[in-house]
C-alpha cells in the first residue's frame, strides 16, 4: 500500500497509466501535467519519447538511460530532466515514488 502521498494528493483523479502496479494521481494544468506516482513492482519502461519532463525522486531508485548514453541511477532526493523528444528508457525498482512534471497538457488521461 502506498502511504507516501498525503490525503489531499490521493483525492486527485487517478492517472490512466497502463503499467502493472503503478498508482498515480494527476494534477492537470492548462499547459502541464503533474503526476504523483508510486510503483509497487519492479518495472521496465521501454525506450520512448515525449515532451520535456522533470522528475523528483521521493522514495526508492530508478536506473535511467537518456539518449542512448550511460545508465544513471537516481535515488531519494535526486531530480532529473529529460529534454523534449529525446528517447529514454528506465528500470524502476519496486517501492519507487516520484513527482513528475510534464511540459505537456495531455500526456495522460484520468482513469475512468
C-alpha positions as CSV (number, residue, x, y, z in Angstrom):
1,X,0.0,0.0,0.0
2,X,1.2,3.5,-0.9
3,X,1.4,5.8,2.1
4,X,3.9,8.3,0.7
5,X,1.3,10.8,-0.5
6,X,-0.9,12.9,1.8
7,X,-4.7,12.6,1.5
8,X,-5.1,15.8,-0.5
9,X,-3.0,14.2,-3.3
10,X,-4.8,10.9,-3.0
11,X,-8.1,12.7,-3.8
12,X,-6.8,13.9,-7.1
13,X,-8.1,11.9,-10.2
14,X,-6.1,8.8,-10.8
15,X,-4.0,8.8,-14.0
16,X,-4.6,6.2,-16.6
17,X,-1.1,4.7,-16.7
18,X,-1.1,1.2,-18.1
19,X,1.7,-0.2,-16.0
20,X,1.0,-3.1,-13.6
21,X,1.4,-2.0,-10.0
22,X,1.6,1.8,-10.8
23,X,-0.6,4.0,-8.8
24,X,-0.6,7.6,-10.0
25,X,-2.6,10.8,-9.3
26,X,-3.0,13.6,-11.9
27,X,-2.9,17.3,-11.3
28,X,-4.0,19.0,-14.6
29,X,-2.8,22.4,-15.5
30,X,-3.5,24.5,-18.6
31,X,-0.3,23.5,-20.3
32,X,1.3,21.0,-18.0
33,X,0.6,17.9,-16.0
34,X,1.9,16.8,-12.6
35,X,1.9,13.1,-11.8
36,X,2.4,11.8,-8.3
37,X,3.5,8.2,-9.0
38,X,4.1,5.1,-6.9
39,X,5.4,1.8,-8.3
40,X,4.6,-1.4,-6.3
41,X,6.6,-3.7,-8.7
42,X,9.9,-3.6,-10.5
43,X,9.1,-2.1,-13.8
44,X,10.8,-1.8,-17.2
45,X,9.9,1.3,-19.2
46,X,10.8,0.7,-22.9
47,X,12.5,3.3,-24.9
48,X,10.1,6.2,-25.7
49,X,9.9,9.9,-26.1
50,X,7.5,12.8,-25.4
51,X,7.7,16.5,-24.5
52,X,10.1,17.5,-21.7
53,X,9.9,16.0,-18.2
54,X,11.3,17.0,-14.8
55,X,11.2,14.3,-12.1
56,X,11.9,14.4,-8.3
57,X,12.5,11.1,-6.6
58,X,10.7,10.8,-3.3
59,X,11.5,7.2,-2.4
60,X,13.4,4.3,-3.9
61,X,15.5,4.4,-7.1
62,X,15.4,4.3,-10.8
63,X,18.0,3.4,-13.5
64,X,17.6,5.9,-16.4
65,X,19.1,5.9,-19.8
66,X,18.7,9.1,-21.8
67,X,19.6,9.4,-25.5
68,X,21.3,6.0,-25.6
69,X,24.0,7.3,-23.2
70,X,25.3,5.8,-19.9
71,X,22.8,4.5,-17.4
72,X,22.4,6.7,-14.3
73,X,20.9,5.7,-11.0
74,X,18.7,8.3,-9.2
75,X,17.6,7.9,-5.6
76,X,15.6,9.7,-2.9
77,X,16.2,13.4,-3.1
78,X,17.6,13.4,-6.6
79,X,15.9,15.0,-9.6
80,X,16.5,14.7,-13.4
81,X,15.4,16.5,-16.5
82,X,14.6,14.9,-19.9
83,X,14.6,17.3,-22.8
84,X,11.7,17.2,-25.3
85,X,11.6,14.4,-27.9
86,X,14.7,12.7,-26.5
87,X,14.5,8.9,-26.3
88,X,14.8,7.4,-22.9
89,X,14.2,4.2,-21.0
90,X,14.2,3.1,-17.4
91,X,14.2,0.3,-14.8
92,X,12.1,1.4,-11.9
93,X,12.6,-0.6,-8.6
94,X,9.6,-1.7,-6.6
95,X,8.7,1.0,-4.0
96,X,9.7,3.9,-6.2
97,X,7.7,7.1,-5.9
98,X,8.2,10.5,-7.5
99,X,6.6,13.7,-8.7
100,X,6.8,14.1,-12.4
101,X,6.1,17.4,-14.2
102,X,5.4,17.1,-17.9
103,X,5.6,20.1,-20.3
104,X,2.5,18.7,-22.0
105,X,-1.1,19.1,-21.2
106,X,-2.3,15.7,-22.5
107,X,0.5,13.2,-21.6
108,X,-2.0,11.2,-19.5
109,X,-5.8,11.0,-19.2
110,X,-7.7,10.4,-16.0
111,X,-8.7,6.8,-15.2
112,X,-12.4,6.2,-15.9
